[in-house]
Amino acid sequence: MADRLAIALAQIDPVMGDVAGNVGRIRAARREAAAQGADLVVFPELCVPGYPPEDLILKPFFLDLIAQAVEALAEDTADGGPGMVIGTAWREDGKVYNAGALLDGGTVKAVRFKYDLPNYGVFDEKRVFAAGALPLPSDFRGVRLGLMVCEDMWSPDPAEALKAEGAEILVVPNGSPFSAGKPEVRRDLARARARETGLPLIYVNQVGGQDELVFDGQSFIIGRGQALKAQLPSFSPALRTAEWFRTPEGWDCRDCEIIEPPEGLEAIYRALVLGLRDYVGKNRFPGVIIGLSGGIDSALSAAVAVDALGADKVR
């Protein structure tokens, strides 16, 4: 039975549809985590296909690419380095699921399906994914991990089911878009699940812009007693490794760096900058052309464009 574990939170910026590129991003983060001594690296929701994949999930050739990528990433773990929790689409019995996969020892050790599919606001998951059953714990090197995919943290049932089956650490891969006040909502929900189950919780959110959505990152760890133990930066990729240890009361995490997030207008401005930078970069546009009237709105647009892209790419 393990009594020490180093877990890395990999807050990466996937590109929707770029499976090969996303595999490269995952491998680069795993190498960095290995250099930090990590035993396990946790990645965001659907980081292999990119999020949200929308109608691409309906295309068999795309699902074939994803399956090949997952197998290749699983084979990477035969090197004795860190295991991985990755977010991926998963085909089984004629259905496609939004899943979290645990990779270790050269194989796919476990796959857990998203139970609560959101279908409000910007989300449209019930159209392309099947809902999974309540999750079961997954064994990783002597520790029972409770994988919950994104929205599964929003209600108590998945966490309570994992606790009842012996989970020791809750692990939540996420693709949660930014909106004003959203980071506080996420932390409050995570603390509620930790309080209800008595378990610590790892939350890993993606970062970056995807069309009209911006993902702000702000991944975090909630330790025993609902204490905030770590928080990654907002609006930029990051990787942090946290040291975990077993106590008589269960697993806990040593205090790590807590980066305070921007608030108010600063947070909104940084979301605008990141959203524009990724929209232009991921579509491989050479730059932008804007019309200036001399008013405040066009002046602000020019400032956002220059901060996002550099003055040489703004005309």
Disulfide bonds with the S-S distance in Angstrom:
none
